[in-house]
Amino acid sequence: MGVQMYTIFGRQVGSHYLAMGVLATLFSGSYLALRGPSKKATQTPPINASSSDEADFIQNFLKQADEDEKASKH
């Protein structure tokens, strides 16, 4: 009717399909390029505590500090 047709790999393809394909490729490529690196799991150094109570205290302190940091970001 009023759609320009192109022959690609021996098939007739409408110009609107080509435009949608180009836009989808452009936006998905931009998203993948700009989303940044994947976050790596941070490994904490070993806790050299003299007793199990001290180790528990350090682990609870670190857990609380992480929760406070997450709460302050929001």
Predicted model as a PDB file, atoms N, CA, C, CB and O in Angstrom, pLDDT in the B-factor column:
MODEL        1                                                                  
ATOM      1  N   MET A   1       0.829  -1.177   0.000  1.00 62.00           N  
ATOM      2  CA  MET A   1       0.000   0.000   0.000  1.00 62.00           C  
ATOM      3  C   MET A   1       0.878   1.246   0.000  1.00 62.00           C  
ATOM      4  CB  MET A   1      -0.945  -0.005   1.204  1.00 62.00           C  
ATOM      5  O   MET A   1       1.076   1.846  -1.056  1.00 62.00           O  
ATOM      6  N   GLY A   2       1.396   1.644   1.123  1.00 83.00           N  
ATOM      7  CA  GLY A   2       2.218   2.833   1.146  1.00 83.00           C  
ATOM      8  C   GLY A   2       3.545   2.583   1.818  1.00 83.00           C  
ATOM      9  O   GLY A   2       4.242   3.519   2.207  1.00 83.00           O  
ATOM     10  N   VAL A   3       3.897   1.306   1.956  1.00 91.00           N  
ATOM     11  CA  VAL A   3       5.109   0.957   2.674  1.00 91.00           C  
ATOM     12  C   VAL A   3       6.195   0.617   1.670  1.00 91.00           C  
ATOM     13  CB  VAL A   3       4.863  -0.221   3.645  1.00 91.00           C  
ATOM     14  O   VAL A   3       5.990  -0.176   0.750  1.00 91.00           O  
ATOM     15  N   GLN A   4       7.347   1.227   1.862  1.00 94.00           N  
ATOM     16  CA  GLN A   4       8.499   0.914   1.029  1.00 94.00           C  
ATOM     17  C   GLN A   4       9.013  -0.465   1.404  1.00 94.00           C  
ATOM     18  CB  GLN A   4       9.615   1.984   1.186  1.00 94.00           C  
ATOM     19  O   GLN A   4       9.196  -0.760   2.585  1.00 94.00           O  
ATOM     20  N   MET A   5       9.247  -1.317   0.403  1.00 95.00           N  
ATOM     21  CA  MET A   5       9.724  -2.673   0.643  1.00 95.00           C  
ATOM     22  C   MET A   5      11.170  -2.794   0.158  1.00 95.00           C  
ATOM     23  CB  MET A   5       8.814  -3.714  -0.067  1.00 95.00           C  
ATOM     24  O   MET A   5      11.536  -2.252  -0.885  1.00 95.00           O  
ATOM     25  N   TYR A   6      11.980  -3.512   0.933  1.00 95.00           N  
ATOM     26  CA  TYR A   6      13.359  -3.784   0.579  1.00 95.00           C  
ATOM     27  C   TYR A   6      13.557  -5.288   0.517  1.00 95.00           C  
ATOM     28  CB  TYR A   6      14.335  -3.135   1.588  1.00 95.00           C  
ATOM     29  O   TYR A   6      12.905  -6.035   1.246  1.00 95.00           O  
ATOM     30  N   THR A   7      14.456  -5.733  -0.352  1.00 96.00           N  
ATOM     31  CA  THR A   7      14.778  -7.142  -0.457  1.00 96.00           C  
ATOM     32  C   THR A   7      16.054  -7.403   0.334  1.00 96.00           C  
ATOM     33  CB  THR A   7      14.936  -7.575  -1.944  1.00 96.00           C  
ATOM     34  O   THR A   7      17.127  -6.903  -0.005  1.00 96.00           O  
ATOM     35  N   ILE A   8      15.916  -8.204   1.407  1.00 94.00           N  
ATOM     36  CA  ILE A   8      17.051  -8.535   2.258  1.00 94.00           C  
ATOM     37  C   ILE A   8      17.103 -10.055   2.369  1.00 94.00           C  
ATOM     38  CB  ILE A   8      16.935  -7.854   3.677  1.00 94.00           C  
ATOM     39  O   ILE A   8      16.141 -10.686   2.808  1.00 94.00           O  
ATOM     40  N   PHE A   9      18.227 -10.637   1.971  1.00 96.00           N  
ATOM     41  CA  PHE A   9      18.423 -12.087   1.953  1.00 96.00           C  
ATOM     42  C   PHE A   9      17.301 -12.779   1.177  1.00 96.00           C  
ATOM     43  CB  PHE A   9      18.492 -12.638   3.390  1.00 96.00           C  
ATOM     44  O   PHE A   9      16.839 -13.851   1.566  1.00 96.00           O  
ATOM     45  N   GLY A  10      16.872 -12.164   0.089  1.00 96.00           N  
ATOM     46  CA  GLY A  10      15.877 -12.777  -0.771  1.00 96.00           C  
ATOM     47  C   GLY A  10      14.446 -12.642  -0.285  1.00 96.00           C  
ATOM     48  O   GLY A  10      13.550 -13.240  -0.879  1.00 96.00           O  
ATOM     49  N   ARG A  11      14.194 -11.879   0.774  1.00 96.00           N  
ATOM     50  CA  ARG A  11      12.828 -11.710   1.290  1.00 96.00           C  
ATOM     51  C   ARG A  11      12.464 -10.241   1.257  1.00 96.00           C  
ATOM     52  CB  ARG A  11      12.694 -12.272   2.735  1.00 96.00           C  
ATOM     53  O   ARG A  11      13.323  -9.373   1.408  1.00 96.00           O  
ATOM     54  N   GLN A  12      11.204  -9.972   1.061  1.00 95.00           N  
ATOM     55  CA  GLN A  12      10.700  -8.605   1.080  1.00 95.00           C  
ATOM     56  C   GLN A  12      10.460  -8.182   2.527  1.00 95.00           C  
ATOM     57  CB  GLN A  12       9.394  -8.480   0.240  1.00 95.00           C  
ATOM     58  O   GLN A  12       9.741  -8.859   3.262  1.00 95.00           O  
ATOM     59  N   VAL A  13      11.062  -7.061   2.938  1.00 95.00           N  
ATOM     60  CA  VAL A  13      10.942  -6.563   4.300  1.00 95.00           C  
ATOM     61  C   VAL A  13      10.478  -5.119   4.230  1.00 95.00           C  
ATOM     62  CB  VAL A  13      12.290  -6.687   5.079  1.00 95.00           C  
ATOM     63  O   VAL A  13      11.012  -4.315   3.467  1.00 95.00           O  
ATOM     64  N   GLY A  14       9.470  -4.804   5.041  1.00 95.00           N  
ATOM     65  CA  GLY A  14       8.957  -3.439   5.064  1.00 95.00           C  
ATOM     66  C   GLY A  14       9.900  -2.494   5.790  1.00 95.00           C  
ATOM     67  O   GLY A  14      10.640  -2.898   6.687  1.00 95.00           O  
ATOM     68  N   SER A  15       9.860  -1.213   5.385  1.00 95.00           N  
ATOM     69  CA  SER A  15      10.759  -0.239   5.980  1.00 95.00           C  
ATOM     70  C   SER A  15      10.461  -0.037   7.461  1.00 95.00           C  
ATOM     71  CB  SER A  15      10.659   1.084   5.243  1.00 95.00           C  
ATOM     72  O   SER A  15      11.370   0.274   8.230  1.00 95.00           O  
ATOM     73  N   HIS A  16       9.217  -0.206   7.872  1.00 95.00           N  
ATOM     74  CA  HIS A  16       8.886  -0.036   9.280  1.00 95.00           C  
ATOM     75  C   HIS A  16       9.523  -1.130  10.133  1.00 95.00           C  
ATOM     76  CB  HIS A  16       7.374  -0.035   9.471  1.00 95.00           C  
ATOM     77  O   HIS A  16       9.883  -0.878  11.283  1.00 95.00           O  
ATOM     78  N   TYR A  17       9.667  -2.337   9.592  1.00 96.00           N  
ATOM     79  CA  TYR A  17      10.354  -3.402  10.318  1.00 96.00           C  
ATOM     80  C   TYR A  17      11.851  -3.093  10.433  1.00 96.00           C  
ATOM     81  CB  TYR A  17      10.136  -4.761   9.617  1.00 96.00           C  
ATOM     82  O   TYR A  17      12.460  -3.352  11.471  1.00 96.00           O  
ATOM     83  N   LEU A  18      12.429  -2.552   9.392  1.00 96.00           N  
ATOM     84  CA  LEU A  18      13.837  -2.175   9.450  1.00 96.00           C  
ATOM     85  C   LEU A  18      14.057  -1.074  10.485  1.00 96.00           C  
ATOM     86  CB  LEU A  18      14.327  -1.715   8.069  1.00 96.00           C  
ATOM     87  O   LEU A  18      15.032  -1.110  11.234  1.00 96.00           O  
ATOM     88  N   ALA A  19      13.151  -0.097  10.525  1.00 97.00           N  
ATOM     89  CA  ALA A  19      13.279   0.993  11.494  1.00 97.00           C  
ATOM     90  C   ALA A  19      13.163   0.464  12.917  1.00 97.00           C  
ATOM     91  CB  ALA A  19      12.211   2.069  11.241  1.00 97.00           C  
ATOM     92  O   ALA A  19      13.933   0.872  13.787  1.00 97.00           O  
ATOM     93  N   MET A  20      12.208  -0.445  13.173  1.00 97.00           N  
ATOM     94  CA  MET A  20      12.063  -0.999  14.521  1.00 97.00           C  
ATOM     95  C   MET A  20      13.295  -1.807  14.910  1.00 97.00           C  
ATOM     96  CB  MET A  20      10.805  -1.878  14.611  1.00 97.00           C  
ATOM     97  O   MET A  20      13.729  -1.760  16.061  1.00 97.00           O  
ATOM     98  N   GLY A  21      13.858  -2.543  13.965  1.00 96.00           N  
ATOM     99  CA  GLY A  21      15.063  -3.320  14.243  1.00 96.00           C  
ATOM    100  C   GLY A  21      16.259  -2.438  14.560  1.00 96.00           C  
ATOM    101  O   GLY A  21      17.038  -2.736  15.465  1.00 96.00           O  
ATOM    102  N   VAL A  22      16.401  -1.351  13.813  1.00 97.00           N  
ATOM    103  CA  VAL A  22      17.506  -0.426  14.062  1.00 97.00           C  
ATOM    104  C   VAL A  22      17.353   0.226  15.424  1.00 97.00           C  
ATOM    105  CB  VAL A  22      17.577   0.645  12.964  1.00 97.00           C  
ATOM    106  O   VAL A  22      18.323   0.321  16.176  1.00 97.00           O  
ATOM    107  N   LEU A  23      16.149   0.676  15.751  1.00 98.00           N  
ATOM    108  CA  LEU A  23      15.925   1.328  17.047  1.00 98.00           C  
ATOM    109  C   LEU A  23      16.127   0.348  18.205  1.00 98.00           C  
ATOM    110  CB  LEU A  23      14.508   1.924  17.106  1.00 98.00           C  
ATOM    111  O   LEU A  23      16.719   0.713  19.221  1.00 98.00           O  
ATOM    112  N   ALA A  24      15.651  -0.872  18.068  1.00 98.00           N  
ATOM    113  CA  ALA A  24      15.828  -1.868  19.124  1.00 98.00           C  
ATOM    114  C   ALA A  24      17.311  -2.166  19.335  1.00 98.00           C  
ATOM    115  CB  ALA A  24      15.066  -3.163  18.780  1.00 98.00           C  
ATOM    116  O   ALA A  24      17.764  -2.284  20.473  1.00 98.00           O  
ATOM    117  N   THR A  25      18.064  -2.289  18.251  1.00 98.00           N  
ATOM    118  CA  THR A  25      19.494  -2.538  18.354  1.00 98.00           C  
ATOM    119  C   THR A  25      20.208  -1.359  18.985  1.00 98.00           C  
ATOM    120  CB  THR A  25      20.082  -2.835  16.984  1.00 98.00           C  
ATOM    121  O   THR A  25      21.105  -1.543  19.808  1.00 98.00           O  
ATOM    122  N   LEU A  26      19.824  -0.160  18.612  1.00 98.00           N  
ATOM    123  CA  LEU A  26      20.444   1.045  19.154  1.00 98.00           C  
ATOM    124  C   LEU A  26      20.208   1.166  20.657  1.00 98.00           C  
ATOM    125  CB  LEU A  26      19.905   2.282  18.440  1.00 98.00           C  
ATOM    126  O   LEU A  26      21.148   1.394  21.419  1.00 98.00           O  
ATOM    127  N   PHE A  27      18.953   1.013  21.084  1.00 97.00           N  
ATOM    128  CA  PHE A  27      18.645   1.183  22.501  1.00 97.00           C  
ATOM    129  C   PHE A  27      19.196   0.044  23.347  1.00 97.00           C  
ATOM    130  CB  PHE A  27      17.148   1.288  22.698  1.00 97.00           C  
ATOM    131  O   PHE A  27      19.691   0.285  24.448  1.00 97.00           O  
ATOM    132  N   SER A  28      19.122  -1.180  22.865  1.00 96.00           N  
ATOM    133  CA  SER A  28      19.656  -2.287  23.661  1.00 96.00           C  
ATOM    134  C   SER A  28      21.179  -2.215  23.723  1.00 96.00           C  
ATOM    135  CB  SER A  28      19.210  -3.643  23.075  1.00 96.00           C  
ATOM    136  O   SER A  28      21.763  -2.529  24.759  1.00 96.00           O  
ATOM    137  N   GLY A  29      21.820  -1.815  22.657  1.00 95.00           N  
ATOM    138  CA  GLY A  29      23.273  -1.640  22.677  1.00 95.00           C  
ATOM    139  C   GLY A  29      23.694  -0.528  23.618  1.00 95.00           C  
ATOM    140  O   GLY A  29      24.684  -0.660  24.338  1.00 95.00           O  
ATOM    141  N   SER A  30      22.944   0.571  23.617  1.00 96.00           N  
ATOM    142  CA  SER A  30      23.247   1.677  24.536  1.00 96.00           C  
ATOM    143  C   SER A  30      23.054   1.246  25.978  1.00 96.00           C  
ATOM    144  CB  SER A  30      22.364   2.896  24.230  1.00 96.00           C  
ATOM    145  O   SER A  30      23.865   1.584  26.841  1.00 96.00           O  
ATOM    146  N   TYR A  31      21.998   0.509  26.246  1.00 94.00           N  
ATOM    147  CA  TYR A  31      21.743   0.025  27.609  1.00 94.00           C  
ATOM    148  C   TYR A  31      22.886  -0.867  28.083  1.00 94.00           C  
ATOM    149  CB  TYR A  31      20.404  -0.745  27.673  1.00 94.00           C  
ATOM    150  O   TYR A  31      23.380  -0.702  29.198  1.00 94.00           O  
ATOM    151  N   LEU A  32      23.306  -1.802  27.249  1.00 92.00           N  
ATOM    152  CA  LEU A  32      24.369  -2.720  27.636  1.00 92.00           C  
ATOM    153  C   LEU A  32      25.701  -1.996  27.827  1.00 92.00           C  
ATOM    154  CB  LEU A  32      24.518  -3.814  26.591  1.00 92.00           C  
ATOM    155  O   LEU A  32      26.495  -2.365  28.693  1.00 92.00           O  
ATOM    156  N   ALA A  33      25.943  -0.968  27.017  1.00 92.00           N  
ATOM    157  CA  ALA A  33      27.209  -0.251  27.107  1.00 92.00           C  
ATOM    158  C   ALA A  33      27.258   0.675  28.319  1.00 92.00           C  
ATOM    159  CB  ALA A  33      27.445   0.548  25.841  1.00 92.00           C  
ATOM    160  O   ALA A  33      28.328   0.888  28.888  1.00 92.00           O  
ATOM    161  N   LEU A  34      26.127   1.221  28.715  1.00 92.00           N  
ATOM    162  CA  LEU A  34      26.110   2.233  29.766  1.00 92.00           C  
ATOM    163  C   LEU A  34      25.701   1.718  31.141  1.00 92.00           C  
ATOM    164  CB  LEU A  34      25.195   3.324  29.372  1.00 92.00           C  
ATOM    165  O   LEU A  34      25.682   2.493  32.098  1.00 92.00           O  
ATOM    166  N   ARG A  35      25.378   0.455  31.266  1.00 89.00           N  
ATOM    167  CA  ARG A  35      24.905  -0.030  32.558  1.00 89.00           C  
ATOM    168  C   ARG A  35      26.029  -0.225  33.557  1.00 89.00           C  
ATOM    169  CB  ARG A  35      24.164  -1.321  32.379  1.00 89.00           C  
ATOM    170  O   ARG A  35      25.762  -0.405  34.746  1.00 89.00           O  
ATOM    171  N   GLY A  36      27.259  -0.196  33.120  1.00 81.00           N  
ATOM    172  CA  GLY A  36      28.385  -0.313  34.026  1.00 81.00           C  
ATOM    173  C   GLY A  36      28.795  -1.752  34.230  1.00 81.00           C  
ATOM    174  O   GLY A  36      28.134  -2.683  33.770  1.00 81.00           O  
ATOM    175  N   PRO A  37      29.920  -1.915  34.941  1.00 81.00           N  
ATOM    176  CA  PRO A  37      30.406  -3.280  35.173  1.00 81.00           C  
ATOM    177  C   PRO A  37      29.528  -4.008  36.175  1.00 81.00           C  
ATOM    178  CB  PRO A  37      31.857  -3.260  35.668  1.00 81.00           C  
ATOM    179  O   PRO A  37      28.859  -3.394  37.006  1.00 81.00           O  
ATOM    180  N   SER A  38      29.544  -5.327  36.079  1.00 78.00           N  
ATOM    181  CA  SER A  38      28.781  -6.120  37.037  1.00 78.00           C  
ATOM    182  C   SER A  38      29.449  -6.021  38.404  1.00 78.00           C  
ATOM    183  CB  SER A  38      28.674  -7.605  36.577  1.00 78.00           C  
ATOM    184  O   SER A  38      30.671  -5.909  38.508  1.00 78.00           O  
ATOM    185  N   LYS A  39      28.637  -6.062  39.437  1.00 77.00           N  
ATOM    186  CA  LYS A  39      29.172  -5.926  40.788  1.00 77.00           C  
ATOM    187  C   LYS A  39      29.791  -7.248  41.220  1.00 77.00           C  
ATOM    188  CB  LYS A  39      28.065  -5.486  41.784  1.00 77.00           C  
ATOM    189  O   LYS A  39      29.179  -8.311  41.110  1.00 77.00           O  
ATOM    190  N   LYS A  40      30.995  -7.155  41.703  1.00 76.00           N  
ATOM    191  CA  LYS A  40      31.692  -8.346  42.169  1.00 76.00           C  
ATOM    192  C   LYS A  40      31.434  -8.511  43.653  1.00 76.00           C  
ATOM    193  CB  LYS A  40      33.212  -8.260  41.878  1.00 76.00           C  
ATOM    194  O   LYS A  40      31.339  -7.534  44.396  1.00 76.00           O  
ATOM    195  N   ALA A  41      31.325  -9.738  44.066  1.00 71.00           N  
ATOM    196  CA  ALA A  41      31.115 -10.022  45.482  1.00 71.00           C  
ATOM    197  C   ALA A  41      32.390  -9.671  46.239  1.00 71.00           C  
ATOM    198  CB  ALA A  41      30.723 -11.518  45.709  1.00 71.00           C  
ATOM    199  O   ALA A  41      33.478 -10.145  45.913  1.00 71.00           O  
ATOM    200  N   THR A  42      32.230  -8.840  47.244  1.00 74.00           N  
ATOM    201  CA  THR A  42      33.391  -8.457  48.030  1.00 74.00           C  
ATOM    202  C   THR A  42      33.662  -9.526  49.076  1.00 74.00           C  
ATOM    203  CB  THR A  42      33.180  -7.079  48.695  1.00 74.00           C  
ATOM    204  O   THR A  42      32.766  -9.980  49.787  1.00 74.00           O  
ATOM    205  N   GLN A  43      34.900  -9.900  49.141  1.00 75.00           N  
ATOM    206  CA  GLN A  43      35.287 -10.926  50.103  1.00 75.00           C  
ATOM    207  C   GLN A  43      35.956 -10.220  51.276  1.00 75.00           C  
ATOM    208  CB  GLN A  43      36.242 -12.001  49.455  1.00 75.00           C  
ATOM    209  O   GLN A  43      36.903  -9.457  51.092  1.00 75.00           O  
ATOM    210  N   THR A  44      35.466 -10.476  52.463  1.00 71.00           N  
ATOM    211  CA  THR A  44      36.025  -9.845  53.640  1.00 71.00           C  
ATOM    212  C   THR A  44      37.285 -10.579  54.064  1.00 71.00           C  
ATOM    213  CB  THR A  44      35.003  -9.816  54.782  1.00 71.00           C  
ATOM    214  O   THR A  44      37.403 -11.789  53.866  1.00 71.00           O  
ATOM    215  N   PRO A  45      38.219  -9.851  54.642  1.00 75.00           N  
ATOM    216  CA  PRO A  45      39.427 -10.524  55.114  1.00 75.00           C  
ATOM    217  C   PRO A  45      39.112 -11.416  56.305  1.00 75.00           C  
ATOM    218  CB  PRO A  45      40.505  -9.498  55.490  1.00 75.00           C  
ATOM    219  O   PRO A  45      38.104 -11.209  56.980  1.00 75.00           O  
ATOM    220  N   PRO A  46      39.948 -12.394  56.570  1.00 80.00           N  
ATOM    221  CA  PRO A  46      39.680 -13.296  57.694  1.00 80.00           C  
ATOM    222  C   PRO A  46      39.718 -12.538  59.028  1.00 80.00           C  
ATOM    223  CB  PRO A  46      40.706 -14.453  57.710  1.00 80.00           C  
ATOM    224  O   PRO A  46      40.510 -11.614  59.214  1.00 80.00           O  
ATOM    225  N   ILE A  47      38.861 -12.946  59.929  1.00 79.00           N  
ATOM    226  CA  ILE A  47      38.792 -12.322  61.242  1.00 79.00           C  
ATOM    227  C   ILE A  47      39.699 -13.109  62.183  1.00 79.00           C  
ATOM    228  CB  ILE A  47      37.318 -12.274  61.777  1.00 79.00           C  
ATOM    229  O   ILE A  47      39.460 -14.284  62.464  1.00 79.00           O  
ATOM    230  N   ASN A  48      40.735 -12.441  62.657  1.00 83.00           N  
ATOM    231  CA  ASN A  48      41.681 -13.080  63.579  1.00 83.00           C  
ATOM    232  C   ASN A  48      41.302 -12.678  64.998  1.00 83.00           C  
ATOM    233  CB  ASN A  48      43.167 -12.674  63.256  1.00 83.00           C  
ATOM    234  O   ASN A  48      41.911 -11.784  65.587  1.00 83.00           O  
ATOM    235  N   ALA A  49      40.303 -13.342  65.533  1.00 82.00           N  
ATOM    236  CA  ALA A  49      39.832 -13.030  66.878  1.00 82.00           C  
ATOM    237  C   ALA A  49      40.424 -14.025  67.864  1.00 82.00           C  
ATOM    238  CB  ALA A  49      38.286 -13.050  66.944  1.00 82.00           C  
ATOM    239  O   ALA A  49      40.692 -15.181  67.536  1.00 82.00           O  
ATOM    240  N   SER A  50      40.618 -13.533  69.084  1.00 86.00           N  
ATOM    241  CA  SER A  50      41.199 -14.411  70.107  1.00 86.00           C  
ATOM    242  C   SER A  50      40.158 -15.324  70.735  1.00 86.00           C  
ATOM    243  CB  SER A  50      41.869 -13.584  71.190  1.00 86.00           C  
ATOM    244  O   SER A  50      40.511 -16.332  71.348  1.00 86.00           O  
ATOM    245  N   SER A  51      38.856 -14.979  70.590  1.00 88.00           N  
ATOM    246  CA  SER A  51      37.815 -15.837  71.145  1.00 88.00           C  
ATOM    247  C   SER A  51      36.604 -15.817  70.218  1.00 88.00           C  
ATOM    248  CB  SER A  51      37.421 -15.380  72.578  1.00 88.00           C  
ATOM    249  O   SER A  51      36.493 -14.961  69.340  1.00 88.00           O  
ATOM    250  N   SER A  52      35.704 -16.766  70.423  1.00 88.00           N  
ATOM    251  CA  SER A  52      34.507 -16.816  69.580  1.00 88.00           C  
ATOM    252  C   SER A  52      33.586 -15.638  69.872  1.00 88.00           C  
ATOM    253  CB  SER A  52      33.755 -18.138  69.792  1.00 88.00           C  
ATOM    254  O   SER A  52      32.880 -15.174  68.977  1.00 88.00           O  
ATOM    255  N   ASP A  53      33.582 -15.141  71.123  1.00 90.00           N  
ATOM    256  CA  ASP A  53      32.764 -13.964  71.445  1.00 90.00           C  
ATOM    257  C   ASP A  53      33.228 -12.745  70.672  1.00 90.00           C  
ATOM    258  CB  ASP A  53      32.808 -13.673  72.944  1.00 90.00           C  
ATOM    259  O   ASP A  53      32.416 -11.967  70.172  1.00 90.00           O  
ATOM    260  N   GLU A  54      34.542 -12.584  70.578  1.00 91.00           N  
ATOM    261  CA  GLU A  54      35.090 -11.453  69.842  1.00 91.00           C  
ATOM    262  C   GLU A  54      34.753 -11.572  68.354  1.00 91.00           C  
ATOM    263  CB  GLU A  54      36.617 -11.365  70.045  1.00 91.00           C  
ATOM    264  O   GLU A  54      34.416 -10.575  67.715  1.00 91.00           O  
ATOM    265  N   ALA A  55      34.840 -12.778  67.801  1.00 89.00           N  
ATOM    266  CA  ALA A  55      34.512 -13.000  66.393  1.00 89.00           C  
ATOM    267  C   ALA A  55      33.039 -12.706  66.136  1.00 89.00           C  
ATOM    268  CB  ALA A  55      34.848 -14.444  65.978  1.00 89.00           C  
ATOM    269  O   ALA A  55      32.696 -12.090  65.127  1.00 89.00           O  
ATOM    270  N   ASP A  56      32.161 -13.146  67.049  1.00 91.00           N  
ATOM    271  CA  ASP A  56      30.736 -12.857  66.892  1.00 91.00           C  
ATOM    272  C   ASP A  56      30.465 -11.361  66.949  1.00 91.00           C  
ATOM    273  CB  ASP A  56      29.927 -13.574  67.969  1.00 91.00           C  
ATOM    274  O   ASP A  56      29.654 -10.841  66.184  1.00 91.00           O  
ATOM    275  N   PHE A  57      31.155 -10.665  67.869  1.00 91.00           N  
ATOM    276  CA  PHE A  57      30.977  -9.220  67.986  1.00 91.00           C  
ATOM    277  C   PHE A  57      31.393  -8.519  66.691  1.00 91.00           C  
ATOM    278  CB  PHE A  57      31.789  -8.673  69.176  1.00 91.00           C  
ATOM    279  O   PHE A  57      30.689  -7.629  66.215  1.00 91.00           O  
ATOM    280  N   ILE A  58      32.521  -8.912  66.127  1.00 90.00           N  
ATOM    281  CA  ILE A  58      33.010  -8.289  64.891  1.00 90.00           C  
ATOM    282  C   ILE A  58      32.041  -8.553  63.739  1.00 90.00           C  
ATOM    283  CB  ILE A  58      34.421  -8.820  64.535  1.00 90.00           C  
ATOM    284  O   ILE A  58      31.732  -7.644  62.969  1.00 90.00           O  
ATOM    285  N   GLN A  59      31.562  -9.788  63.616  1.00 90.00           N  
ATOM    286  CA  GLN A  59      30.621 -10.113  62.535  1.00 90.00           C  
ATOM    287  C   GLN A  59      29.324  -9.336  62.688  1.00 90.00           C  
ATOM    288  CB  GLN A  59      30.326 -11.621  62.510  1.00 90.00           C  
ATOM    289  O   GLN A  59      28.797  -8.823  61.701  1.00 90.00           O  
ATOM    290  N   ASN A  60      28.797  -9.236  63.904  1.00 92.00           N  
ATOM    291  CA  ASN A  60      27.572  -8.471  64.120  1.00 92.00           C  
ATOM    292  C   ASN A  60      27.789  -6.993  63.836  1.00 92.00           C  
ATOM    293  CB  ASN A  60      27.073  -8.659  65.549  1.00 92.00           C  
ATOM    294  O   ASN A  60      26.910  -6.331  63.284  1.00 92.00           O  
ATOM    295  N   PHE A  61      28.965  -6.468  64.212  1.00 92.00           N  
ATOM    296  CA  PHE A  61      29.271  -5.069  63.951  1.00 92.00           C  
ATOM    297  C   PHE A  61      29.327  -4.795  62.451  1.00 92.00           C  
ATOM    298  CB  PHE A  61      30.596  -4.683  64.611  1.00 92.00           C  
ATOM    299  O   PHE A  61      28.784  -3.797  61.978  1.00 92.00           O  
ATOM    300  N   LEU A  62      29.988  -5.685  61.701  1.00 89.00           N  
ATOM    301  CA  LEU A  62      30.084  -5.506  60.254  1.00 89.00           C  
ATOM    302  C   LEU A  62      28.715  -5.615  59.588  1.00 89.00           C  
ATOM    303  CB  LEU A  62      31.040  -6.536  59.656  1.00 89.00           C  
ATOM    304  O   LEU A  62      28.412  -4.866  58.659  1.00 89.00           O  
ATOM    305  N   LYS A  63      27.896  -6.540  60.059  1.00 91.00           N  
ATOM    306  CA  LYS A  63      26.549  -6.693  59.516  1.00 91.00           C  
ATOM    307  C   LYS A  63      25.720  -5.428  59.765  1.00 91.00           C  
ATOM    308  CB  LYS A  63      25.853  -7.921  60.141  1.00 91.00           C  
ATOM    309  O   LYS A  63      25.011  -4.954  58.877  1.00 91.00           O  
ATOM    310  N   GLN A  64      25.820  -4.894  60.975  1.00 92.00           N  
ATOM    311  CA  GLN A  64      25.081  -3.679  61.337  1.00 92.00           C  
ATOM    312  C   GLN A  64      25.579  -2.492  60.500  1.00 92.00           C  
ATOM    313  CB  GLN A  64      25.235  -3.376  62.857  1.00 92.00           C  
ATOM    314  O   GLN A  64      24.780  -1.667  60.058  1.00 92.00           O  
ATOM    315  N   ALA A  65      26.891  -2.407  60.284  1.00 90.00           N  
ATOM    316  CA  ALA A  65      27.446  -1.320  59.485  1.00 90.00           C  
ATOM    317  C   ALA A  65      26.951  -1.405  58.044  1.00 90.00           C  
ATOM    318  CB  ALA A  65      28.981  -1.351  59.525  1.00 90.00           C  
ATOM    319  O   ALA A  65      26.646  -0.377  57.439  1.00 90.00           O  
ATOM    320  N   ASP A  66      26.867  -2.617  57.479  1.00 88.00           N  
ATOM    321  CA  ASP A  66      26.341  -2.785  56.122  1.00 88.00           C  
ATOM    322  C   ASP A  66      24.878  -2.371  56.047  1.00 88.00           C  
ATOM    323  CB  ASP A  66      26.499  -4.238  55.660  1.00 88.00           C  
ATOM    324  O   ASP A  66      24.470  -1.718  55.087  1.00 88.00           O  
ATOM    325  N   GLU A  67      24.081  -2.743  57.050  1.00 88.00           N  
ATOM    326  CA  GLU A  67      22.666  -2.369  57.058  1.00 88.00           C  
ATOM    327  C   GLU A  67      22.502  -0.859  57.170  1.00 88.00           C  
ATOM    328  CB  GLU A  67      21.933  -3.065  58.211  1.00 88.00           C  
ATOM    329  O   GLU A  67      21.641  -0.278  56.510  1.00 88.00           O  
ATOM    330  N   ASP A  68      23.330  -0.213  58.010  1.00 87.00           N  
ATOM    331  CA  ASP A  68      23.270   1.241  58.153  1.00 87.00           C  
ATOM    332  C   ASP A  68      23.658   1.934  56.842  1.00 87.00           C  
ATOM    333  CB  ASP A  68      24.194   1.707  59.297  1.00 87.00           C  
ATOM    334  O   ASP A  68      23.072   2.949  56.467  1.00 87.00           O  
ATOM    335  N   GLU A  69      24.653   1.369  56.155  1.00 84.00           N  
ATOM    336  CA  GLU A  69      25.087   1.951  54.880  1.00 84.00           C  
ATOM    337  C   GLU A  69      23.989   1.832  53.827  1.00 84.00           C  
ATOM    338  CB  GLU A  69      26.372   1.264  54.384  1.00 84.00           C  
ATOM    339  O   GLU A  69      23.747   2.774  53.073  1.00 84.00           O  
ATOM    340  N   LYS A  70      23.327   0.681  53.774  1.00 82.00           N  
ATOM    341  CA  LYS A  70      22.233   0.486  52.817  1.00 82.00           C  
ATOM    342  C   LYS A  70      21.065   1.409  53.133  1.00 82.00           C  
ATOM    343  CB  LYS A  70      21.764  -0.977  52.823  1.00 82.00           C  
ATOM    344  O   LYS A  70      20.439   1.952  52.223  1.00 82.00           O  
ATOM    345  N   ALA A  71      20.765   1.591  54.422  1.00 82.00           N  
ATOM    346  CA  ALA A  71      19.653   2.444  54.826  1.00 82.00           C  
ATOM    347  C   ALA A  71      19.944   3.910  54.501  1.00 82.00           C  
ATOM    348  CB  ALA A  71      19.372   2.279  56.326  1.00 82.00           C  
ATOM    349  O   ALA A  71      19.029   4.656  54.151  1.00 82.00           O  
ATOM    350  N   SER A  72      21.200   4.327  54.612  1.00 78.00           N  
ATOM    351  CA  SER A  72      21.538   5.717  54.342  1.00 78.00           C  
ATOM    352  C   SER A  72      21.535   6.031  52.849  1.00 78.00           C  
ATOM    353  CB  SER A  72      22.892   6.041  54.932  1.00 78.00           C  
ATOM    354  O   SER A  72      21.378   7.190  52.464  1.00 78.00           O  
ATOM    355  N   LYS A  73      21.706   5.016  52.006  1.00 70.00           N  
ATOM    356  CA  LYS A  73      21.684   5.232  50.550  1.00 70.00           C  
ATOM    357  C   LYS A  73      20.275   5.490  50.046  1.00 70.00           C  
ATOM    358  CB  LYS A  73      22.277   4.027  49.823  1.00 70.00           C  
ATOM    359  O   LYS A  73      20.114   6.173  49.035  1.00 70.00           O  
ATOM    360  N   HIS A  74      19.255   4.975  50.706  1.00 63.00           N  
ATOM    361  CA  HIS A  74      17.889   5.117  50.226  1.00 63.00           C  
ATOM    362  C   HIS A  74      17.269   6.324  50.753  1.00 63.00           C  
ATOM    363  CB  HIS A  74      17.068   3.951  50.578  1.00 63.00           C  
ATOM    364  O   HIS A  74      16.109   6.605  50.450  1.00 63.00           O  
TER     365      HIS A  74                                                      
ENDMDL                                                                          
END                                                                             
